[in-house]
Amino acid sequence: MELADVGARAREVLDRVGTVVVGKRDALELVLAGILAGGHVLIEDFPGLAKTLAARCFAQTLGLDFTRLQFTPDLLPADVTGSFLYNQREGDFVFRPGPVFTQLLLADEINRTPPKTQAALLEAMQERQVSVEGVTHPLRAPFHVLATANPIEYEGTYPLPEAQLDRFLLRVSFGYPSPEEEWTMLGRRMARRREETVLEPVVDAATLGEMQRALEDVAVEDSVGRYMVALVAATREHPQLQVGASPRGSLALLLTARARAVLDGRDYVVPEDVKRVAPAALSHRIGLRPETWLRRVDPVSVIEEICARTPAPLSGQLPAYTGGT
């Protein structure tokens, strides 16, 4: 698929989702960029801000099989992955797949369940497979997790372990709507005359796979790639940070910036693409020092500061790697 077609299809998906989720274009673009880049997205915000609705709308418009799993304190790992059950008729154990065997899994309120159950998703998110009782079961492609999380200050939440957070390509926040956007939402609800929303698919799973593969043709000039590395390296030396981003952060910048470029109708990445995705790609991969955490310093603001003070290149050359065009 040509990159121009990928961008056109992606913008059509965003337009259709935007008919239901009002006024969150930037956040929705990040979520779609994460999916196009082949990753998983964590949507962290207060309850009632359309996190679940957005995930369902993306599943409908992308033509993916969709499963919603409500994470609760008593949820067990087998409730996520599935388990072996005894079949009395055949006299043998058979595997019953869990909710993770889908194409788009909504892990709703993922931080309301204990770490043991949260960890049940680790293998699925990284390896696209599930191992139960020594037997490995591959997941269908494409496979994506859209997880929602409440702020950790809320009662009954368990902070996600660093290893779990690192599996998410992006962490996105929707925020409260403006009064005008909220009124538009109410008007559309009255015009719809029903609670549920159904969106027609723009693409299907096979087409989404072609769109994801087409992103490999997006060019990244050497100086832009080094700019990504410089941003990640700066997190390891920042005085307010105890832990900087790992090389997986650099990879997240690369993958998401390419998707961001295609959404803007380009087949090459510019430094502005990197700056736009950096807070979502890096803020959950860093660790604040205890004194800054007590002062409630926002990790996003730290990444934005790093982006502001790191010189951006003036790229006008072709990339040196063999994939460049």
Protein Blocks (a to p, Z undefined) as FASTA:
>chain_A
ZZklmmmmmmmmmmmmmmmmghilmmmmmmmmmmmnopacdddddehilmmmmmmmmmmm
nopacddddddfkbcfklmnopcdddfknopacddddfklcfbdcdehkllpcfklmmmm
mmmmmnopaceehiacddddddddddddddfkbghiacddfklmmmpmbacdebjadfkl
mmmmmmmmmmnopabdcdddfbdfklmmmmmmmmmmpccdfklmmmmmmmmmmmmmgfkb
mbdcdfklmmmmmmmmmmmmmmnopabdcfklmmmmmmmmmmmmcccdfklmmnopafkl
mmmmmmmmmccdddfbdcfbfkbZZ
